Amino acid sequence: MNSSVIIVGLYIVLMFVISWYTKWRASGKADNYILAGRKLTTPLIMVSIVGLAVGGASTIGVSEKAYTAGLSAGWYTTAWGIGAIVMGLTVAKRYRRLNITTIPEMLERYYDKKSMGLGIVCQILVQLVIMSMQYVAGGMILAALMPEIFTPLTGMLTSAVVFIGITLIGGMWSASLTNVMNVSLQYAGVLMAVVLAVRMVGGMDQIALNLPMPAGLDFISGVGPMTIITWVVVLITVNLSLQSIIQISLGAKDVATARKGFIIGGLVMLPIGFVSALLGVIAAEVYPNIPAAAALPQMIMSLNPWLAGITLAALWAADVSTACNLLLSSATLYSHDIHKRFINPDMADSTYLNVTRMAVLLLGLLTLGFALTISGIIATLMAGLSLMTSFSVIALMTLYAPKYCSREAAFYTILTSIVVLVAWMTIPQVRILPHVIYAEWITCGGVFLGISAFARQRIAADERLLAPEEVRETTPAQH
């Protein structure tokens, strides 16, 4: 039997065993399923954010870009790490203090129902787009591992079954604990793969001599400094406001745990993109005529069959973990902010749990349709993720300057982000900036500050919006 079949089969069995083991933890209250009972430790927060970030786009997508642009494509994953560190140093602790479940819940608490409703739609749409990337990458990996069994399409379908199944069983506990195995093996496998690949082609000097693209080993010039800056800006924006990322921080057992988990996770992410990029560069030398998206799987499959099987299975499992977090957070947005809020406000906790699981199933199937129309993993992501700018503006102002926030500002800021993205994609004349993310920050920031400056109705005062030292200053000493 093919070693890859054995390895992937064992991997699937192990992930489902872990998920069934965590099922009892996820049972009972819906909070246990959605937020792991708010009991995640620093290591689990760390592997959760790494598992979410280092999925299809950060491995297959980076090597795809590196196949034509060189080593500098690795900055995409580094930008994820920078975003996670910024999240840990800034808003992670403040989100955790609010004791919310979703970003739209914060919008309703401090702003209005209109902003909440529009926020739900945007957050779900963006997360489904990101999740569709994992289907595409998962299909590529399985097709490379077992071409006699899988095509990219059947690989996507198989990945979808595993994504949905694991999330249905154990929720956030499944995603977190399977990430311990996935992240460990993914890093070990990719690092060993790059060492063997470099040796196979005769060392770094030989790679430099045979480069098929100009500046292939340059850390900057391949994609260019503006693209790198744009990736950093986009991914800091996303880390400050995407529901799936915020949900990980909300699952932490306390404020300090959320903060430390994100900072450590960000540091762990910084180098791994360049490892995937180097494999893409080597693939461009060894396999100059393959589709760019197949660069990383094809390169790894040319190495020791057992190592190749383990590494690609770990990369595929990382896709699973990324998709599980995204799928769970999208289902939470529906069950918590739509079903519980508007359809059945008095539903029992067990019903709430069942509705969340049903949303996992339906949204997982819906994402398959997105996946079948995707091309260009990183380019697709960058456009969709720019919608998070409005949420970042709102969150930063709410958490750091609440006394300057108007209740009317959130809705029009989110609406502005949609209008800007649609205009950018349909009217070439408006593209006067290097990327839509800059237009989003300028317009969303201007709209929020402008409305807040002239509108009279401020958001409600809330001690939870203050930093701990501010709370101590405003709260009388207890004797």
N, C-alpha and C positions, 0 to 999 in steps of 0.2 A: 504493500500500500504506500502511496506517496506520503513522504514525511510531512508535507504541508497539510494534507488532509488530517493526519493524526493530530498535529499541533493545533490547528484551528478547531477541530472537534473537541479536543481537551479544553481549549480556551473557552469555548461556548459553554461546555458543561460546568467549568469552574465558575464562570460568571453567574450562571443560573443557580448554582449551589450557594454562592455568596448571597445572591438575591433572596433565595428562600430562607437562608439563615437570618437575614435581616427582616423578613416579613413580620415576625412577631413584634419587632421594634416599631414597625410602621403601622401596626394595627391599633385599634382603639380610637384615639383621637385623630382627626384629620391633620392636626398640627404635627403629629409624629411622622406622617407620610410626606407632608409638604415641606416641613422645616426640620426634620429629624428631631422633633421635640425641643428645638433650640439647645441641643446638647453636643454639637460638633466641637471637637478639640482643635488645637492649633495644627497638628499634622493633617487632620482630615480637612480643615479649611484649605490648607496649603495644596494638598493633592487634588482637591475639588476645583480650585481655580486653575491649577496647571492642567488638569484633565479637560476642563472646559475650553481653555485657550489653545492648548497644543493638540488640536484635532486635525481635521482634513486640510484646512487652509494653512495651518502652520507647518505642515509636513509635505503633503502632496502638492498643495498650492504653492508653497515656497520653492520646492524643487522644480515645479513647472515653470515658475518665473525665472529661476536660476538657469534653466536649460538654455534660455536665450539672453538673459541679462547678467548672469554671473553671480558671484558670491554675495554681492550687496543685497540680493533678494532676502537674505537672512534677517535683515532689519525688520521685516514684518513681524516675526515672532518676538524680537527684541522690543519692538514697540508695544506688543501685548504685555511684556514684562514691566516695562516702564509704566504703562497704564495701571497695572495691578499695584505697583509700589506707590504710585500717586494716590490710588484709591485707599490703600492701607494707611498712608500718612495723613490723609485728609478726612474723607467723609465716611469711611467704614464704621468708625466708632459712633459717629452721630446718627447714621442710619440705625445701628443696633440699639441705640438709646430710645429711638422712637417706638420700638416694639410694634412695628407694622408688619404686614405680610407681603404687600405689593406696593409698587410705585403709585399706581392709580389710587390706592387707599390713602396715600399721603396727599395726593391731589385733591381728593374729596374732603379730607380732614381740614386742609388749610385754604382751599380755593373753592371749587364748585363742581357740580355734577357734570357740567358740560366738558370741563377739562378732564375729568375722570374718564368719561366715555370715549373721548377722542384719544386719550392716553392709552386706553385698553387696546383700541384698534391698532394704533401705531406700534405698540410694544409687541403684540402678537404677530403682526405682519413681519416686522424686522426679525424676530426670533425664528419664524418659520423659514425665512430666506436663509438665515445662517444655518439652520438645521438641514436645509436641503443640500448645503455644501457637504455635510457629513454623509448623506446618501451617495452623492457623486463620488467622493473620495473612497467610501467604503466599497462601492461597486468596483472601482479601479483596483483596489488592493486585492479583493477576492479574485478578480479576473486574472491578475498577475500571479497570485499564489497558485491557483488551480484552474488554468485555462481550459483544461479538458472538462471541467465541471461548470465553471461560471463564465458568462459574458458580463460586461459592465452592467447591463440591465438586470440580469438575474442576481448579480452581486448586490445591486441596490435593493432588490426585493428581499433578499436574505438579510441584509443589514437592517432593513426596516422591521422585519419580524423580531430581530434581537433587540433593536432599540426600544421598540414598543413593549416587548415582553418583559424586559428587565425593569423598565420604569413602572409598568403596571404592578409588578410584584412588590417591590420594596421602596419605591419613591426615592427620596433624597438619601436614605440610608444605603440603598443599593448603589446609587451613583457615587457616593463618597467612599464606601468600602471597596467597591470594585476598582476605584481609581488608585488605591494603594498598590494593587497588583499591576494595573495597567501602566501607570506612570513609571514605576520601578523598571519594568521590563522594556518599556518603550525607550527610556533613556539608555539603559544598558545595551539594548539591541542596536540602536542607531549609532552609538559611540563605537561599538565593536565593528559595525558594518563599515563605518567611514575609515577605520584603521585598515581593515582588510582591503577595501576598495583602493585606497592610496597605494598600498603595497602591490596590488594587482597591476596597476598601471605604471609602476616603477618609481613612485615617490612624487613629492610635490614639485621637484624640479622638472620632472618629465611632464607633469600636468601643465606646468607653466609654458613649456615648449610647444605643446600640442593644443593649446586653447583654441576652440572653434569660434569664440566670440572675443571682441576687443575688451580689454580690462576685465577679463573674467574673474581674476582673483583680487580685484580692487574692492575695498569695503564700501566705497561710495559711488564711483562713477557709473557703474552698470545701470542702476535704476535712477541715479541722480539724487543730489541733496534735497531737492524740492519734494520728490516722491517720499523720501525717508521722513522728512519733516511732516508731510501730510499723514503718513501712516501713524506717526507718534501722536499727532493732534487728534486724529480720528479715534485711536484706541484709548487714549486718555479720556476722551469724551464718552466712549462706550462704557469704560470701566466705572465711570461716575454715575451711570444712569440706566444701564440695561437690566431688566428684571432678573434674568437668570444669574447675573453676577451679584446683584443686590441680594437675591434670595440666599446665596451662599453665605454672605456676611450675616444675614438675619438668622441663619441656622446656628451661628456660633453660640457657645454657652455663656459668653460675656463679651463686653466691649473690647477688652485687651486681647482676647483670643481672636476676634475678627480682625483686629489691626495687625497683629503679628502674623497670622496666617496669610494675609494678602501680601505683606512685605516679603516674607520668606518665599512665597510662591512666585512673586515677581522676579526675585533674584535668581531662582532656579530656572526661570524661563529665558533669561537673557542670552545664554550662548547657544541654545539648541537649534535655533533657526539657521545659524550659520553652518551647523553640521549637516542639516538637511539640504542647504543650498550647495555645499561642497559635493554632496552626492549627485545633485542635479548637474553641476558643472562636469563631473567625471562622466556622467551618463551622456552628456552632449558630445564628449570625445569618443566614447566607446560605441554609442548607439546614435549616430547623427541623424537618422531618418525616422525615428519613432515619434508618435504624438508627445508633445511636451508634458501633458498630464500624466503620461505613463513613465516618466523619467525615474522617479524614486522607486516605484515597485520593480521596474525592469533592472535597475542597477543593483538593488538588494538581492533579487533573484539570481543574479549572476555569481553570487558568493556561495560560501558553504551552505548546502541545502537546509541543514538543521538551523543554522544561524539565520538564514534568510526566512525560514518559516516562522521562527520565534519573533524576529523583528517585525515582519509584516503583520503577523497576527497581533502583536502589541500595538502597532500603528492602527490597525483596524479596530482593536479594542478601545484605543483612545478616541476614535470616532464614536464608538458606542457611548463612552462616558460623556463626551461633549453633547451628543444628541440627547442623552438621558436628561441632563440638566436643562437643556433648552426646551425639551418636550414637557418636562415637569413644570417649569416656570410658565410656559404658555397655557398649560391646563389649569394652573393655579389662577392665572389672570381670568380665565373664563369662570371657574367654579366660585372663586372668592369675590370677584368684582362684577360679574354679570349675573350668574345664577343665584348666588346667595343674596346679592344686593337687590335685584329687580324681579326675579322669577319666583323664588321661594325663600323669603327672608327668615322664616321660622323653621327651616328644615333642621332635623336632628343632625348631630355630628356624624353619625354613621352614613346618613344620606349625603352629606357634604363630601365624605370620603369617596363614596361610590360615584358621585357626579364628577369628582376630580379624575378618578380612574377612567370613566367613560370619555372624558375630554381628552385624556392621554391617547386613547385608542383612535378617536375620530381625527384629532389634529395630526397624529402620526401618519394616518392614511392620506390626509389632505396634503401633507408635505411631499409625498411621492410625486404629485402632479407638478410641484415647483421643481423638483429635482430633474425631471425629464426635460425641462426647458433651459437648464442652466448651462452657460459656457463661460470660461474664464473665471476661475474660482475667486481670486483676490479682487479683480476688477468689479465683479458682481457684489462682493461684500462691501467694498468701500462706498459704493453708492447707497446701498441700503442702510448702512450703519450711520450715515450722516444725519438721518432722522433723529438720532439720539441727542443731537445738539440741544434741542429745545428742552428736553428733560434735564440735561446737565445744567443749563442756565437756571431753570426753575429750582433744581435741587440745591445748587450752590447758594443761590439767593435765600432760599427758605432756611437752609441749615446754618448759614453764616451771617445773613443780614435780614432776619425776618421783619424787623420794624420798618424796612423800606419796601416790603412786598405788598402789592395790591391783589385782592381776591379776583379781580377781573383779568389779571395779566397772564395767568397760566394758559387759559384756553386760546387766546389770540397768539401766544408764543408758539404753541404746538401747531396751530393752524398755519402760521407763518412758515414753519419748517417744512410742512407739506407743500405749500405753494412754491417755495424756493426750489425744492427738489424737482417738482413737476416742471417748473419753468426751465431749470437747468437741463433737464433731459429732453425737452421738446423745442426749446428756442435757443439755437446756437449763439445768437447775438448777445445773450446775457452772460456768457461764459468769459468774463473779463478777469477772473481770478484763476489761480492754478488748479483749484479743486473746489467742488461744491461745499466742502466742509467749512472753508473760510467764509463763503457767502452765508452759510447757515449761522455761524457764530456772530457775524456782524449784524445780520438782520434780526435773529432771535434775541440777541443781547439788547439791541436797540429797541425792539418792540417791548420787551419786558420792562426795561428801565423807563422807557417813555410812558407807558401806561401807568406804571407804579408811581411815577412822578406827578401825574395829574389826577389819577383816580383817588377818591377819598377813603374807600373802604379797605382797611388794612386786614391782613390775615390775623386770626385769633392769637393772642399771646399764649405761649405754651412753654413751661419750664423745660420740657424735653428738647426744645430747640436750642437751649443754651449749652455751652461747653461745661464740663464738671466744675471748673474753677469759677465760671459765671454763676452757676447754681449756688456754690458756697457763699459767694458775695451777696446774693439776693435772698438767701434763706437764713432766718434767725438761728443762732446757735441753739442746740438742744441741750438742756441740762437735766 
